[in-house]
């Protein structure tokens, strides 16, 4: 809906009074709702939105879940933005299906909704998705790990550290992309843990946090101390996994791969903690999202593409033939740009 057609609502002694938008602020109003406000990935995402909003004279309101998986806080944020007469909502959903009823209400109110990083379920519940190709991100680190092990990949012992039990879209895509890249036969590409490949030691969950990565890795080491390949959902989980391996003297035995490309994660690639990581660009995602809302306000046009790939780069200091990559030095110059 064009901004000129929106209405501003004022509460007077408990009565809702609707007035023409001409009496409201002329600035486009955009809300960004991230999964949390503590994860560095989403801190950078908000930074990108704020910079672009300032450049384009946009009013930006920021919200987040209280923790990874907190859907209710995100639902309330959507409701607040509907009531405020927002022009656009940028959201990285904690529960891609659970948030859909609230998103539906926002779109019915004429608000442009763009999912950032994590697609909704179904994806077309949003007007568009601006995100990393998470399957490709996983596939790149899987290919790199397989080629790094060379012939030893056929006898690998693989531990997978995922996000949580909900199996949200981004979690599944990265996990399954890694397995495909490593050469594991996928049964249902939308399901984590249904593989029958004997090389897989098991899966555990991390909540995307360092402590969770350490705990999950400890569990899988107890199951099989011969683990030599570790996939992690993100770099904080990778750091925790490394701590668990080092505590029992196995840090040189296992190759750790991850996804994110945050500056601390790239530093861990440079330090040899992580063998390779797939870099995302959250600042770019959010910046593009704000631009799309402004275009919608000015022209009424929604993004031409429903699924916009915001890019992914493999970062490693141990390149392998046939898998394109950038160095950690390059990664530190571009991390989360």
C-alpha positions in Angstrom: 0.0 0.0 0.0 1.3 3.5 -0.8 2.1 5.6 2.2 -0.4 8.2 1.1 -3.2 5.7 1.5 -2.3 4.6 5.0 -4.0 5.8 8.1 -2.6 6.9 11.4 -4.4 5.7 14.6 -4.5 7.7 17.8 -5.8 6.4 21.1 -7.9 9.0 23.1 -9.4 7.9 26.4 -9.5 4.3 25.1 -11.1 5.2 21.8 -9.3 4.5 18.5 -9.5 7.5 16.2 -8.4 7.1 12.6 -7.0 10.2 10.8 -5.6 10.7 7.3 -1.9 9.8 6.9 -1.3 13.3 5.8 -1.3 14.2 9.5 1.2 11.4 10.2 5.0 11.6 9.5 6.0 11.9 5.9 8.9 9.6 6.4 8.5 5.9 5.3 8.2 3.7 8.4 10.1 0.5 8.3 10.4 -2.1 11.1 13.2 -4.7 11.4 12.6 -7.7 13.5 15.6 -9.9 14.2 15.8 -13.3 16.0 17.8 -11.8 18.9 19.6 -8.6 19.7 22.7 -10.3 21.0 23.9 -12.5 18.1 26.6 -10.5 16.2 25.0 -11.6 12.9 21.8 -9.7 13.8 23.6 -6.8 15.3 25.3 -6.3 11.9 21.9 -6.8 10.2 20.4 -3.9 12.2 23.5 -1.8 11.6 22.9 -2.2 7.8 19.3 -1.3 8.2 20.1 1.8 10.3 22.7 3.1 7.9 20.5 2.8 4.9 17.5 4.2 6.8 19.6 7.3 7.7 20.7 7.7 4.1 17.2 7.5 2.7 15.4 9.5 5.4 13.5 6.5 6.7 12.1 6.1 10.2 13.4 2.7 11.4 12.0 0.8 14.4 13.9 -2.2 15.7 12.6 -5.3 17.5 13.9 -8.7 18.3 13.1 -12.0 20.0 14.3 -12.3 23.6 16.1 -15.6 22.6 16.6 -17.7 19.6 13.3 -19.4 19.0 11.1 -16.7 20.6 8.2 -16.4 18.3 5.8 -14.6 20.6 8.0 -11.5 20.9 8.2 -11.3 17.1 4.4 -11.7 16.8 4.0 -8.7 19.2 6.5 -6.7 17.1 4.5 -7.3 13.9 1.3 -6.3 15.7 3.0 -3.1 16.9 4.1 -2.2 13.4 0.6 -2.9 12.0 -0.8 -0.5 14.6 1.8 2.1 13.8 1.0 2.1 10.1 4.3 0.8 8.9 5.1 0.7 5.2 7.4 -2.3 5.5 8.6 -5.1 7.8 11.9 -6.8 7.5 12.0 -10.0 9.6 14.3 -12.8 10.3 11.8 -15.3 11.8 12.4 -17.4 14.8 9.5 -19.7 13.8 9.1 -19.5 10.0 5.6 -21.1 10.1 4.5 -19.9 13.5 4.9 -16.2 12.5 2.8 -16.6 9.3 -0.6 -15.6 10.7 0.8 -12.3 12.0 2.6 -11.8 8.7 -0.6 -12.4 6.8 -2.3 -9.7 8.8 0.5 -7.3 8.0 0.2 -7.9 4.3 -3.6 -7.5 4.4 -2.9 -4.1 5.9 -0.8 -3.2 2.9 2.6 -3.6 4.5 5.4 -4.9 2.4 7.0 -7.9 4.2 10.5 -9.1 3.4 12.1 -12.1 5.1 15.8 -11.7 5.8 18.2 -14.6 6.1 15.5 -17.2 6.9 12.6 -17.8 4.6 9.1 -18.1 5.9 7.3 -21.5 5.7 5.8 -21.3 3.1 8.2 -18.9 1.5 5.5 -17.1 -0.3 4.0 -16.0 3.0 6.3 -13.0 2.6 6.4 -10.7 -0.4 10.1 -11.6 -0.9 13.1 -13.2 0.7 16.5 -11.6 0.8 18.9 -14.2 2.0 22.0 -16.3 1.5 21.5 -19.5 -0.5 21.9 -21.5 2.7 21.9 -24.8 0.9 24.8 -23.6 -1.3 26.6 -22.3 1.8 26.4 -25.8 3.3 27.4 -27.4 0.1 30.5 -25.3 -0.3 31.9 -26.3 3.2 30.9 -29.9 2.5 32.8 -30.0 -0.8 35.8 -28.3 0.8 35.9 -30.8 3.7 35.6 -33.8 1.4 38.4 -32.6 -0.9 40.6 -31.7 2.1 40.4 -35.2 3.4 41.0 -36.6 -0.1 40.7 -40.4 0.0 40.1 -40.4 3.8 36.7 -38.9 3.2 35.3 -42.4 2.5 36.1 -43.4 6.1 35.2 -40.1 7.8 33.5 -39.9 11.1 31.1 -36.9 10.9 29.5 -35.0 13.7 26.8 -32.5 12.9 25.9 -29.6 15.3 22.6 -28.1 14.3 20.5 -25.3 15.6 17.5 -26.7 17.5 14.8 -29.4 17.4 12.4 -27.3 15.4 14.4 -27.8 12.1 13.7 -24.4 10.8 14.4 -23.7 7.1 17.9 -22.2 7.4 19.0 -25.0 9.8 17.8 -27.7 7.4 19.3 -26.1 4.3 22.8 -25.7 5.8 22.8 -29.2 7.2 21.6 -30.9 4.1 23.8 -28.8 1.8 26.8 -29.8 3.8 25.9 -33.5 3.5 25.3 -33.3 -0.2 28.7 -31.5 -0.6 30.4 -34.1 1.4 28.9 -36.9 -0.8 26.3 -38.2 1.7 23.1 -39.5 0.1 20.1 -37.3 1.2 16.9 -39.1 1.9 14.5 -36.3 2.5 16.3 -33.0 1.9 13.8 -31.3 4.2 14.6 -33.5 7.1 17.6 -33.5 9.4 18.8 -36.9 10.7 17.2 -39.4 8.4 20.5 -40.3 6.7 21.7 -43.9 6.8 25.3 -43.2 5.8 27.5 -45.1 8.3 30.1 -42.2 8.4 27.6 -40.1 10.4 28.2 -40.3 14.1 25.2 -38.2 14.9 23.5 -34.9 15.3 23.2 -32.6 18.3 21.7 -29.1 18.9 23.5 -25.9 19.9 20.9 -23.1 19.9 23.5 -21.4 17.7 25.6 -20.6 20.8 29.1 -21.3 22.0 28.0 -23.1 25.1 25.6 -25.2 23.0 28.4 -26.1 20.6 30.6 -27.2 23.4 27.9 -29.3 25.0 26.8 -30.9 21.7 30.4 -31.7 20.8 31.0 -33.3 24.2 27.9 -35.5 23.6 29.1 -36.7 20.2 32.7 -37.2 21.4 31.3 -39.5 24.1 29.4 -41.4 21.4 32.4 -41.7 19.1 35.8 -40.2 20.0 37.1 -40.9 16.5 35.1 -37.9 15.1 37.3 -36.2 12.5 34.8 -33.9 10.7 32.5 -31.4 12.5 29.8 -29.4 10.8 28.4 -26.5 12.8 25.3 -24.3 12.1 27.3 -21.2 12.8 30.6 -19.9 14.1 29.8 -19.5 17.8 28.8 -23.2 17.8 32.1 -23.9 16.0 34.1 -22.1 18.7 32.3 -24.2 21.4 33.0 -27.4 19.5 36.7 -26.6 19.3 36.8 -26.0 23.1 35.3 -29.4 23.7 37.7 -31.1 21.3 40.7 -29.3 22.8 39.7 -30.3 26.3 40.2 -33.9 25.4 43.2 -33.4 23.1 41.3 -34.0 19.9 41.6 -30.5 18.4 44.1 -31.6 15.7 42.1 -34.7 14.8 38.9 -33.0 13.7 38.2 -30.6 10.8 35.6 -28.0 11.7 33.5 -26.3 9.1 30.8 -23.7 9.6 28.6 -20.9 8.1 28.4 -17.2 8.8 31.5 -15.3 7.9 31.4 -13.0 10.9 34.7 -11.2 11.8 35.3 -13.4 14.9 34.6 -16.5 12.8 37.0 -15.4 10.1 39.7 -14.7 12.8 39.1 -18.3 13.9 39.7 -19.5 10.3 43.0 -17.5 10.3 43.9 -19.1 13.7 43.2 -22.6 12.5 40.2 -23.2 14.8 37.8 -23.4 11.8 39.0 -25.0 8.6 36.5 -23.2 6.3 33.4 -21.1 6.7 30.8 -19.8 4.2 30.4 -16.0 4.5 27.1 -14.4 4.5 26.3 -10.6 4.1 23.7 -9.6 6.6 24.4 -5.8 6.3 23.7 -6.2 2.6 20.4 -8.1 3.2 19.0 -5.4 5.5 20.2 -2.5 3.3 18.5 -4.0 0.3 15.4 -4.6 2.4 15.1 -0.9 3.3 15.7 0.1 -0.3 12.9 -2.2 -1.4 10.4 -0.7 1.1 11.3 2.8 -0.1 10.8 1.7 -3.7 7.4 0.3 -2.7 6.4 3.6 -1.0 7.4 5.7 -4.0 6.1 3.5 -6.8 3.8 0.8 -5.4 6.1 -1.8 -6.9 7.1 -4.9 -5.0 10.5 -6.7 -5.5 10.5 -8.2 -9.0 12.1 -11.4 -7.6 10.5 -13.3 -4.8 13.8 -14.9 -3.8 16.9 -12.7 -3.9 20.3 -14.3 -3.3 22.5 -11.9 -1.3 25.7 -13.9 -1.9 28.0 -16.4 -0.3 31.8 -16.8 -0.3 33.8 -19.7 1.0 36.6 -18.5 3.4 39.6 -20.6 4.0 43.4 -20.4 4.1 43.6 -24.0 2.8 42.1 -23.8 -0.7 41.3 -27.0 -2.6 41.0 -27.5 -6.3 37.6 -27.2 -7.8 36.0 -25.3 -4.8 36.2 -21.5 -5.2 37.3 -19.7 -2.1 38.7 -16.5 -0.6 41.4 -16.1 2.0 40.9 -15.2 5.6 42.7 -11.9 4.9 40.0 -11.1 2.3 37.3 -12.3 4.7 38.5 -9.8 7.4 38.2 -7.0 4.9 34.7 -7.9 3.9 33.2 -9.7 6.9 29.5 -9.2 7.1 29.5 -6.3 4.7 
